Amino acid sequence: MVDDVQFLEFVIKALVTHPDDVKIKRTVDEMGVLMTLDVHRDDMGKVIGRAGNTAKAIRILLRVVGMKNNSRINLKINEPQGGDSWQSPRDTSVARPSKTLDEAMDDLELS
């Protein structure tokens, strides 16, 4: 029987830069198994992946492990303390129009 916690720990620790900060909590209720994952804030992007694809793939693999063990496994990834600071830096400046509305209307020469 495959141990779902060991499997998830192996996969996540292979992805992250701070493997010592990986924490997995496993609870069982009438809905199945809930695995809660905590990682270092700098590693959140690696675990989630672009457009959430890495997290989706991990969830699919956990479902396969669960089917093998006749259980339903769900994964919850906790947001690190401090909010969304794990996200990649972005240009937060607001795009400014290159022309004012009046200048654009003048360019159309409608009159």
C-alpha positions in Angstrom: 0.0 0.0 0.0 1.4 3.4 -1.0 1.6 5.9 1.8 -0.1 9.1 0.4 1.8 11.4 2.9 5.2 10.0 1.9 4.3 10.3 -1.8 3.2 13.9 -1.5 6.2 14.7 0.6 8.5 13.2 -1.9 7.0 15.1 -4.8 6.8 18.5 -3.1 10.4 18.3 -1.6 11.7 17.5 -5.1 10.1 20.7 -6.4 10.9 23.3 -3.6 14.0 25.2 -2.6 13.2 24.9 1.1 12.4 21.2 1.7 12.7 21.6 5.5 9.7 24.0 5.5 7.4 21.4 3.9 4.6 20.4 6.3 1.8 18.0 5.5 -1.3 17.4 7.6 -3.6 14.5 6.9 -7.1 14.2 8.1 -9.9 11.7 7.4 -13.6 12.3 7.5 -16.8 11.1 5.7 -15.7 13.0 2.5 -12.4 11.2 2.3 -8.8 12.2 3.0 -7.8 15.8 3.2 -4.1 16.6 2.9 -3.1 20.1 3.9 0.2 21.4 2.5 2.3 24.3 3.9 5.5 25.4 2.1 7.9 28.3 2.4 6.5 31.5 0.8 9.3 31.5 -1.8 8.3 28.0 -3.0 4.6 28.7 -3.5 5.1 29.6 -7.2 6.9 26.3 -7.8 4.1 24.3 -6.1 1.3 26.1 -7.8 2.9 26.4 -11.2 2.0 28.5 -14.2 -1.8 28.8 -14.3 -2.0 26.3 -11.5 -0.9 23.4 -13.7 1.6 22.0 -11.3 -0.9 21.9 -8.5 -3.5 20.3 -10.8 -1.0 17.6 -11.8 -0.1 16.9 -8.1 -3.9 16.6 -7.3 -4.3 14.1 -10.2 -1.4 12.0 -9.0 -2.9 12.0 -5.5 -6.3 10.9 -6.9 -4.5 7.9 -8.5 -2.8 7.0 -5.2 -6.1 7.3 -3.5 -7.8 5.0 -6.0 -5.1 2.4 -5.4 -5.9 2.6 -1.7 -9.7 2.9 -2.1 -9.9 6.4 -0.8 -10.6 9.9 -2.1 -7.8 12.3 -1.6 -8.1 16.1 -1.7 -5.2 18.5 -1.5 -5.5 22.0 0.1 -2.5 24.3 -0.3 -2.3 26.9 2.4 -1.4 30.4 1.6 1.8 31.4 3.5 1.7 34.1 6.2 1.8 37.6 4.8 -0.6 37.2 1.9 0.4 37.1 -1.7 4.0 38.1 -1.3 5.0 34.7 -2.8 3.8 35.8 -6.2 6.3 36.8 -8.8 7.1 40.5 -9.0 5.0 42.3 -11.6 5.0 45.8 -13.1 2.4 47.4 -10.9 2.4 50.7 -12.8 -0.9 51.6 -14.4 -0.8 51.8 -18.2 -1.3 55.3 -19.3 -2.8 56.2 -22.7 -0.4 57.7 -25.1 -2.9 60.3 -26.2 -5.8 62.1 -24.6 -9.3 61.6 -25.9 -9.2 65.0 -27.6 -5.9 64.2 -29.3 -7.3 60.9 -30.6 -10.5 62.6 -31.9 -8.4 65.2 -33.7 -6.4 62.4 -35.4 -9.7 61.0 -36.7 -10.4 64.3 -38.5 -14.2 63.7 -38.3 -15.2 67.3 -38.8 
